[in-house]
Amino acid sequence: MTPEPLWRHLLGHQLRAARHRRGDTLEETARRAGISPQYLSEIERGRKEPSSEMIAAVAGALEVTLAELTRAVAATLRGPTCRAGYALAA
């Protein structure tokens, strides 16, 4: 059985998808969130386990609510392709 993906990986994919939908660069989003572009990149790649405050700051910079972000990650976990490489929620 294939293990479920880690929350931080799914969260990072959702944040990157939201940033791309906005047409923002890493630098723009990171500046609005008050973090470095390098740290935002690591969050998006699932390499960092951000604090709830950091998640809230990035979500705010992307103009998405924590509830929307959580629902998107949960929907990905429930999706049929989750264990087979997980698809991004649009």
N, C-alpha and C positions, 0 to 999 in steps of 0.2 A: 504494500500500500504506500502510495506517495504521501509524504508528510504535507500538512497544510503550510502555506507560506506564512512567514512571520508578519505580524501586524505592521512593523516598521517598514517592511518592503511594500506592502499594499498602501500604507499611508503615503510613502514617498511617491509611488506611482500616481496616486490621486492628486497630490500637490503639484507634481510636474504637469499632469494633464490640465489642471486648473490654470496653471501659469501659461501653458501653451495656448489654451483657449482665449486667454486675455491678450496674447501676443506680447507678453512681458519677457524681458531677459532676466537671467539670474540676478544681475546687478540691480535692476529696478525693484524686483520683489524683495531682495535682501535688504536694500536700503529702506524700503517702507516698513519692513519687519524689524529693523534695527539689529540685523545680524550680518555676518560676512557672507559674500557670495560662495565662498568655499564651504562654509558650514551648511548653507542651504543646499548646495550640490550634494553634500554627503547625506543630508536628510532625504533628498529626492531619490538617491540611489540605495536607500535603506541601510546605510552604513552607520548611521547614528541613531540613537534612541532618544529623541528630543523630549524635554519636559513638557508638561501640559501648558505651561506658560509660553514656551517656544512654539508649540503647535498653534496656540491661540494667536500669537503674533503673526505667524506666517498665514494662517487662515484669514486674519483681518487684512493683511496686505493684499491678499487675493480676493477680498470681498466675498468670502464664503463663510458660512457659520460653522461652528463646531458640529452642530447637529447635521448639517448637510454633508460635511466631510465624513462623519461617523457613519451615516447612512450609506454613502458611496462605498466605503471600505466594507461594511457589512454586506452590501449587495454583491460585491465581488466575492466575498467568502461564500455566499450562498449560491453563486452562479455555477453552472454545470462545468465550466472550464477551469474552475479554481485550482483543482488538484493537478490539472494537466498544463500548468504554465500560467494560470490566471490572466484573464483579459481585463483591460481597463474599462471602468465604467465611463461612458461618454458624458 
